[in-house]
Amino acid sequence: MLAAPGRFWASATAHLWQYGPAGGRFTRVPLGSEEDGRDVKSVGDEPGAGRLLTAAPDHAGPCSWCTSVLTFHRPDGTRVLRGTHLYEARRWAGWGA
């Protein structure tokens, strides 16, 4: 995790979690709504700002696990990449939200 080194992301069917090995525990990470935490397949964060980026299946493509929609949190927003079939997503320098 870039914004908090030494911590890790974990997702479950309905929630997003952060694991801190020093404390040996999982902490639930609330997003904008309960629906936002469902079926998250990938999560990343911006260094410094801590803004989150998640990818979850949109069930509109050819596979049950892919998406063409990336969701930003804190502040909220989306980015649609038409024609793509993404499973994982990461933010990179120079890519505006």
Solvent accessible surface area in square Angstrom, and as a share of the most:
residue,aa,sasa,rsa
1,M,56,0.25
2,L,117,0.58
3,A,39,0.30
4,A,28,0.22
5,P,117,0.74
6,G,51,0.49
7,R,109,0.40
8,F,113,0.47
9,W,50,0.17
10,A,36,0.28
11,S,54,0.35
12,A,52,0.40
13,T,103,0.60
14,A,26,0.20
15,H,49,0.22
16,L,2,0.01
17,W,74,0.26
18,Q,26,0.11
19,Y,63,0.24
20,G,13,0.12
21,P,64,0.40
22,A,114,0.88
23,G,62,0.60
24,G,48,0.46
25,R,166,0.61
26,F,116,0.48
27,T,62,0.36
28,R,100,0.37
29,V,19,0.11
30,P,92,0.58
31,L,26,0.13
32,G,56,0.53
33,S,58,0.37
34,E,97,0.44
35,E,121,0.54
36,D,47,0.24
37,G,6,0.06
38,R,101,0.37
39,D,59,0.31
40,V,5,0.03
41,K,82,0.35
42,S,8,0.05
43,V,17,0.10
44,G,11,0.11
45,D,13,0.06
46,E,34,0.15
47,P,92,0.58
48,G,81,0.78
49,A,81,0.63
50,G,24,0.23
51,R,38,0.14
52,L,4,0.02
53,L,3,0.01
54,T,5,0.03
55,A,1,0.01
56,A,33,0.25
57,P,19,0.12
58,D,49,0.25
59,H,129,0.57
60,A,88,0.68
61,G,36,0.34
62,P,105,0.66
63,C,25,0.15
64,S,84,0.54
65,W,126,0.44
66,C,1,0.01
67,T,3,0.02
68,S,22,0.14
69,V,47,0.27
70,L,4,0.02
71,T,37,0.21
72,F,3,0.01
73,H,2,0.01
74,R,125,0.45
75,P,93,0.58
76,D,100,0.52
77,G,28,0.27
78,T,89,0.52
79,R,76,0.28
80,V,68,0.39
81,L,49,0.24
82,R,205,0.75
83,G,71,0.68
84,T,47,0.27
85,H,100,0.45
86,L,45,0.22
87,Y,99,0.38
88,E,101,0.45
89,A,8,0.06
90,R,127,0.46
91,R,74,0.27
92,W,152,0.53
93,A,100,0.78
94,G,88,0.84
95,W,17,0.06
96,G,48,0.46
97,A,67,0.52
